[in-house]
Amino acid sequence: MGGFLGSAVNLGVTFSIVYFFPRNPFAPFIGFFLGTFLNQAFHYLYYHVVYVNQEIRMRTSFPIHLFMSVWVSAGSALLLWVFMQVLQWPLLESIAMCLSILIVSNALLNRISTFSSAKMAEVEYREMDEDYYDGMTDEKRVSRFRAWYHRSRYERLTAHVTAYFKKGMKMADLGCGNCFWNIHHLPVFGLDINSKMLAFAKRQKRLAGFKVCSDLSKTGLKPKSLDVVLMSEVLEHVFNVGEVLSEVRRILEDNGTFLITVPYDFFMGPFFILFNLNCLYMGYVKGSLYHKYRCGHIHHYTKKRLAMTLKENGFELTKVYVVNGLLLYASARKTGVPINRPEGGSLKRLAVK
């Protein structure tokens, strides 16, 4: 319905300009530019106002969407000029072809790069194989680049955690998957929605204990019972970020460390391009529903956006750096509490209520 109405707006504006300015040779191109731009504006309003769905909705900010709309509109007008002036096609046929191409470009630029569903992706993730993340590092199962990327991020994550974890500390990994990073078998308590991955991680001694948890804002862990809380590539999937960070603040010691990794995901940046190409290939060529929903990525973080999100929820960044140009690795602490960690960390007993 949205696509039909948007195309109708485009056609109406284009033919109105041609009708009122019949002697202007640029009228079709100006009209199609304006029509396409209003088509894009219509879709922006449609998905923000009319199509009210908290799980599948446009995530680009207004300035970025405006930038995209102008370029799509200009490209559409140029394409119309090629069909009419170079190929000598009639106006109606040229516009019909341009609209067909516009539908595809909208699918690629708007839907593939800005839409996702946390809930739909979660359904697929629950049923993933227990060794899914192990497979991501195997060149026999994935491309060399993907294998290198995942091996590298896990190696860096291991180093990131061990820089803060000391013997005797209590630690939980929220959204841990099969905890592939924990090659040193640190006593980590894991929470995730995939029970197979959790059980596999326990057998591999990557987890000391675990709990299947469908909502990370309700972990059931004791208040201030943890010295370190890790969320590695989880925040971009979480719809209720504020509630989840409030829970992290509740279960973390006042002088505890919150470790975070997220994709370094800004418009047309390296991760943005590679991730969307991979989702397009895996989702629409290989048929992976998980990738069709963009792996549930509904938030996009830069250093500034991550710092702002944490600040709004009672944390401040103590360190943040870029890994391989694709990821952000960070540490944070609670705001409003003194920096005074006891040697060796807290020995409070980690338990589920």
C-alpha positions in Angstrom: 0.0 0.0 0.0 2.8 2.4 0.9 4.7 1.7 -2.3 1.5 2.2 -4.4 0.6 5.5 -2.7 4.1 6.8 -3.0 4.3 6.0 -6.7 0.9 7.7 -7.2 2.3 10.8 -5.5 5.3 10.7 -7.9 3.2 10.3 -11.0 0.7 13.0 -9.9 3.4 15.6 -9.3 5.4 14.7 -12.5 2.4 14.9 -14.9 1.1 18.1 -13.1 4.4 19.8 -13.8 4.3 18.6 -17.5 0.7 19.7 -17.8 1.2 23.2 -16.5 4.5 23.8 -18.2 4.1 22.0 -21.6 6.7 24.2 -23.4 9.4 23.8 -20.9 11.8 21.0 -22.1 13.0 20.5 -18.5 9.5 20.1 -17.1 9.5 16.2 -17.1 12.8 16.0 -15.3 12.0 18.8 -12.8 8.6 17.1 -12.2 10.1 13.7 -11.7 12.7 15.1 -9.3 10.0 16.7 -7.2 7.7 13.7 -7.5 10.5 11.3 -6.4 11.5 13.6 -3.5 7.8 13.8 -2.3 7.6 10.0 -2.8 10.6 9.7 -0.4 9.1 12.2 2.0 5.8 10.3 1.9 7.6 7.0 2.9 9.4 8.8 5.7 6.1 10.0 7.1 4.4 6.7 6.4 6.9 4.6 8.4 7.1 7.2 11.2 3.5 8.1 11.6 1.1 5.8 9.7 3.0 2.5 9.9 3.3 2.3 13.7 5.4 -0.7 14.5 8.1 -0.5 17.1 9.9 -3.6 15.8 10.1 -2.8 12.1 10.7 0.9 11.5 13.0 3.3 9.9 16.1 4.0 12.0 17.9 6.7 10.0 18.0 10.2 11.4 16.2 12.9 9.5 19.3 14.6 8.1 20.6 11.3 6.7 17.3 10.4 5.2 17.0 13.9 3.7 20.5 13.4 2.1 19.5 10.0 0.8 16.2 11.4 -0.6 17.9 14.2 -2.5 20.4 11.9 -4.1 17.8 9.3 -5.0 15.6 12.0 -6.5 18.5 13.5 -8.5 19.5 10.1 -9.8 15.9 9.3 -10.8 15.7 12.6 -12.8 19.0 11.9 -14.5 17.8 8.4 -15.4 14.6 9.8 -16.9 16.8 12.1 -19.0 18.8 9.2 -20.3 15.7 7.2 -21.3 14.0 10.2 -23.0 17.0 12.1 -24.6 19.5 9.3 -25.2 17.3 6.3 -25.9 14.4 8.4 -27.2 11.8 6.6 -25.3 8.3 8.2 -24.9 7.5 9.9 -21.6 5.2 7.3 -20.2 7.4 4.4 -20.9 10.4 6.2 -19.5 8.6 7.1 -16.3 7.4 3.5 -15.9 10.9 2.2 -16.2 12.3 4.8 -13.8 9.6 3.9 -11.2 10.5 0.2 -11.5 14.2 1.0 -10.9 13.2 3.4 -8.1 11.3 0.6 -6.3 14.5 -1.5 -6.3 16.7 1.3 -5.2 14.3 2.1 -2.4 14.5 -1.5 -1.3 18.3 -1.4 -1.3 18.9 2.1 0.2 15.9 2.4 2.6 14.8 -1.0 3.6 18.0 -3.1 3.5 20.1 -0.4 5.1 17.7 1.1 7.6 15.1 -1.5 8.6 15.3 -4.4 10.9 13.4 -6.3 13.4 14.7 -7.2 16.9 11.8 -9.6 17.5 11.8 -11.4 14.2 15.6 -11.8 14.4 15.3 -13.1 17.9 13.0 -15.9 16.8 15.6 -17.0 14.3 18.5 -16.6 16.8 16.8 -18.8 19.4 17.1 -21.8 17.1 20.6 -21.3 15.9 23.1 -24.2 16.3 25.1 -24.3 19.5 28.4 -23.8 17.6 27.2 -21.0 15.4 29.9 -18.5 16.5 32.6 -21.1 16.4 31.6 -21.7 12.7 32.0 -18.0 12.0 35.8 -18.3 12.5 36.1 -21.4 10.2 37.2 -20.6 6.7 35.7 -23.9 5.6 32.2 -22.6 6.6 32.5 -18.9 5.8 34.6 -16.6 3.6 38.2 -15.9 4.6 37.3 -12.3 5.4 34.4 -13.2 7.7 36.5 -15.8 9.4 39.3 -13.3 10.0 36.9 -10.7 11.1 35.3 -12.9 13.8 38.6 -14.4 14.9 40.0 -10.9 15.3 37.1 -9.5 17.2 37.1 -12.5 19.6 40.8 -12.2 20.2 40.5 -8.5 20.9 37.5 -9.1 23.1 39.4 -11.6 25.2 42.2 -9.1 25.7 39.6 -6.4 26.4 38.1 -8.4 29.2 41.3 -9.7 30.7 42.6 -6.1 31.0 39.9 -5.5 33.6 39.1 -8.9 35.2 41.1 -9.9 38.2 41.1 -13.1 40.2 38.3 -13.3 42.7 36.0 -11.0 40.7 32.4 -11.9 39.8 31.4 -11.4 36.2 28.4 -11.9 34.0 28.1 -11.8 30.2 24.7 -10.6 29.1 23.7 -11.9 25.7 26.7 -14.2 25.7 25.8 -16.6 23.0 28.2 -19.5 23.4 30.8 -17.2 25.0 33.4 -18.0 22.3 35.8 -15.3 23.5 36.4 -17.0 26.9 39.4 -19.2 25.9 40.9 -18.8 29.4 37.9 -20.3 31.1 37.2 -17.3 33.4 34.4 -17.9 35.9 31.7 -16.1 33.9 28.0 -16.3 34.4 26.1 -16.2 31.1 22.7 -15.0 30.1 21.2 -15.5 26.7 18.0 -16.6 24.9 19.6 -19.5 23.1 19.6 -22.5 25.5 21.6 -24.7 23.2 24.5 -22.2 23.1 24.4 -21.7 26.8 24.6 -25.5 27.5 27.4 -25.8 24.9 29.4 -23.0 26.5 29.0 -24.7 29.9 30.3 -28.0 28.4 33.2 -26.2 26.9 34.0 -24.6 30.2 33.4 -21.1 28.8 30.7 -20.5 31.4 30.7 -21.3 35.1 26.9 -21.1 35.2 24.1 -19.7 33.0 20.5 -18.7 32.9 18.2 -18.6 29.9 16.9 -15.0 29.8 14.5 -13.6 27.3 14.7 -10.0 28.6 18.0 -8.6 29.8 16.2 -5.9 31.8 15.1 -8.7 34.1 18.1 -10.8 34.8 17.1 -11.9 38.3 20.6 -11.4 39.6 21.3 -9.8 43.0 21.8 -6.1 43.3 25.5 -5.0 43.2 26.7 -8.6 43.0 29.0 -8.2 40.0 32.4 -6.6 39.6 32.3 -6.8 35.8 29.4 -6.9 33.4 30.0 -7.5 29.7 27.6 -6.8 26.8 29.4 -7.7 23.6 27.5 -6.7 20.4 24.2 -6.8 22.2 23.1 -3.2 22.6 22.5 -2.7 18.9 19.9 -5.5 19.2 18.0 -4.3 22.3 14.8 -2.4 21.9 14.5 -1.4 25.6 18.0 -0.1 25.9 17.2 2.2 28.9 15.7 -0.6 30.9 18.6 -2.9 30.2 21.2 -0.4 31.2 19.2 0.4 34.3 19.4 -3.4 35.1 23.2 -3.3 34.5 23.5 -0.4 36.9 21.5 -2.3 39.5 23.5 -5.6 39.4 26.9 -3.9 39.0 29.0 -2.9 42.1 29.3 0.8 42.6 33.0 0.6 41.6 32.4 -2.2 39.0 33.3 -2.1 35.3 30.8 -2.2 32.5 32.4 -3.5 29.3 30.7 -2.9 26.0 31.4 -3.7 22.3 29.1 -2.5 19.5 29.5 -2.1 15.7 31.0 1.2 14.7 28.0 1.8 12.5 27.7 5.2 10.9 26.1 6.1 7.5 28.2 4.9 4.6 31.1 3.9 7.0 33.0 0.6 6.5 30.7 -1.4 8.9 27.6 0.1 7.3 28.6 -1.0 3.8 30.0 -4.4 4.6 27.2 -5.4 7.0 24.5 -4.4 4.6 26.1 -6.1 1.7 26.4 -9.3 3.8 22.8 -9.1 4.9 21.7 -8.6 1.3 23.8 -11.6 0.2 23.0 -13.9 3.1 19.3 -12.9 3.3 18.3 -12.7 -0.3 20.7 -15.1 -2.0 21.3 -17.6 0.8 17.8 -17.3 2.2 18.7 -16.5 5.8 15.8 -15.0 7.6 18.1 -13.8 10.4 20.0 -11.7 7.9 16.8 -10.5 6.1 16.0 -8.8 9.5 19.5 -7.4 9.5 20.4 -9.7 12.4 18.2 -7.6 14.6 20.4 -4.5 14.5 18.0 -1.7 15.4 20.5 0.8 16.8 23.6 2.3 15.2 26.4 3.5 17.4 29.3 6.0 17.0 31.6 7.1 19.8 29.4 10.1 20.5 26.1 8.2 20.3 27.4 5.4 22.6 28.7 8.0 25.1 25.4 9.8 25.0 23.4 6.6 25.5 25.5 5.6 28.5 25.3 9.1 30.0 21.5 9.2 29.7 21.4 5.9 31.7 23.8 6.6 34.6 27.2 5.6 33.1 30.2 7.4 31.8 32.8 6.1 29.4 36.3 5.6 30.8 37.8 4.3 27.6 36.6 3.7 24.0 38.6 2.7 20.9 38.0 1.4 17.4 38.8 -2.2 16.4 39.6 -2.9 12.8 37.7 0.2 11.8 34.5 -1.8 12.3 33.8 -2.1 16.0 33.8 0.0 19.2 35.3 -1.5 22.4 34.6 0.5 25.5 34.6 0.4 29.3 32.3 2.5 31.5 31.6 3.1 35.2 28.6 4.2 37.1 28.2 8.0 37.5 27.8 9.5 40.9 29.9 7.0 42.8 33.6 7.2 44.0 36.3 5.3 42.2 37.5 3.0 45.0 37.7 -0.6 44.0 39.0 -3.0 46.7 42.0 -5.2 45.7 40.8 -8.3 43.9 37.2 -7.1 43.6 34.1 -8.0 45.5 33.6 -11.5 46.8 29.9 -11.2 47.1 28.1 -14.3 46.0 26.5 -14.2 42.5 23.1 -15.7 42.7 19.7 -15.7 41.0 16.8 -14.5 43.1 
